[in-house]
């Protein structure tokens, strides 16, 4: 197959999908990646994998995302996809969201499990899907490879008790509604990113790093994310997001978010992000002053990770 993959989605950026920064909100990036995943599943020979009557589906275990070139209202976009590798019952897929110029807006390395639709139990890929995966084989382009976040296996420390110990700030609290769930009753994948996005104003307390001394109108953006799903809430389950800073340098800040069940204390998922402050007029990244950097680093939580 060609290095650029097979087209799995085509659309554009709606104004209502954009945030206060004037570009596509991260939650909608993930929503579009999930439409692309449905398209790639069809290319793999599973065209009804996300239909209500499906016996087998693809469940997202984790995503690594690079946000490369911002997408603003009205931008035409399309998505290419392919298979990086396939194991016994899991696969690593790559999806590239592109501008009409061919420039990559964002990349998604998505690890999925081949699972029963109802219970979510993983089971081996059928021979026909393996054969299609070979045809759809695609290398991860250099620009989509991890840059500041590793992809090594994680033994998460996330729990409500640990969040309390570390003094992690509560940045979101709510519940899963029926409209937040897929046809199998599990929380839609994009909901995790959407909850993190909604919590960011609480994380920064109304003032982003560099805003006080830049003299500019300051916004923020994520450059890279790793999201790991441990379990899937269903309608009526509650969510609590705890977040903390994990260090950085004068340009890039590392943030960690734990999505927890406030009733049991167990984790639904965890995420690590590389974020920046940027000038909303010039659309350039802001470099923190020595004083602002010292303050940001002083607030970091030692040892905080996924």
Beta strands, then each sheet from edge to edge (+ up, - down):
strand 1: 6-12
strand 2: 56-67
strand 3: 76-86
strand 4: 90-99
strand 5: 104-116
strand 6: 169-175
strand 7: 218-229
strand 8: 238-248
strand 9: 253-260
strand 10: 267-279
sheet 1: 1+ 3- 4+ 5- 2+ 7- 10+ 9- 8+ 6-
end
